């Protein structure tokens, strides 16, 4: 199954089965949250620039936990690299904010 989402920049972002398997192997707590990952790309509360020119779409999911979806945006499309949950917002605040600006 292939899920897609439009980023805030209007770029189509793909989430493939291969990437989803990788994400859930590394972060088993995300196993039932595939739709939330797609939703975070489409409707983040904020977007930060990552260390390797990838974007970090961030959205609070519950009780101080934030879902972070890492994805590059190429000219015509992009893809989800990984996703994870964190409550360490200090580390997220170190990145360069992209949206809202």
C-alpha positions in Angstrom: 0.0 0.0 0.0 1.2 3.5 -0.8 0.0 6.5 1.2 0.6 10.0 0.0 0.1 13.4 1.5 0.6 17.0 0.3 3.1 19.0 2.3 2.5 22.6 3.3 4.6 23.5 0.2 2.2 21.5 -2.1 4.7 18.7 -2.7 3.4 15.1 -2.9 5.1 13.0 -0.1 5.1 9.2 -0.4 5.0 6.7 2.5 5.8 3.3 1.1 5.3 -0.1 2.7 9.1 -0.6 2.8 9.6 2.7 4.7 6.6 1.9 7.0 8.1 -1.5 7.8 11.5 0.2 8.6 9.8 2.8 10.8 7.7 0.2 12.8 10.7 -2.1 13.3 12.7 0.8 14.8 9.8 2.5 16.6 7.3 -0.2 17.4 5.1 2.4 19.3 4.1 3.8 15.9 2.7 0.5 14.7 -1.0 1.7 14.7 -0.2 5.3 13.7 0.3 5.1 9.9 -2.6 7.5 9.2 -1.3 9.9 11.9 2.1 10.0 10.1 0.4 10.9 6.9 -1.8 13.5 8.7 1.3 15.0 10.3 2.8 15.7 6.8 -0.4 17.3 5.7 -1.3 19.2 8.9 1.8 19.8 11.1 1.8 22.2 13.9 5.2 23.3 12.7 8.0 22.3 10.3 11.7 22.5 11.2 14.8 22.1 8.9 16.7 19.0 9.7 20.5 18.6 9.7 20.7 17.1 6.2 18.3 19.5 4.4 15.3 17.3 5.2 12.1 18.7 6.8 10.7 17.7 10.2 7.0 17.9 10.3 5.9 18.0 13.9 2.5 17.6 15.6 1.4 17.0 19.2 -0.4 13.7 19.4 -1.1 13.3 23.1 0.0 14.4 26.6 3.1 16.3 25.6 4.2 13.6 23.0 5.0 14.9 19.5 5.0 12.9 16.3 8.0 13.9 14.1 8.0 12.9 10.4 11.3 13.3 8.6 11.0 13.8 4.8 12.9 15.5 2.0 11.1 17.6 -0.6 12.5 17.3 -4.1 11.3 19.3 -7.0 8.3 17.1 -7.9 7.9 14.9 -4.9 9.3 13.5 -1.7 9.1 10.6 0.7 9.0 9.8 4.4 12.4 8.7 5.6 11.4 8.0 9.2 9.0 9.0 12.0 9.2 8.9 15.8 7.5 10.1 19.0 9.3 12.4 21.4 8.6 14.4 24.4 11.9 16.3 24.2 10.8 19.5 22.6 14.0 21.2 23.6 15.9 19.3 20.9 13.2 20.1 18.3 13.5 23.8 19.2 17.2 23.8 18.1 16.2 23.4 14.5 15.5 26.3 12.1 11.8 26.9 11.9 10.4 26.7 8.3 6.7 27.0 9.0 4.9 28.8 10.4 7.5 31.6 9.8 
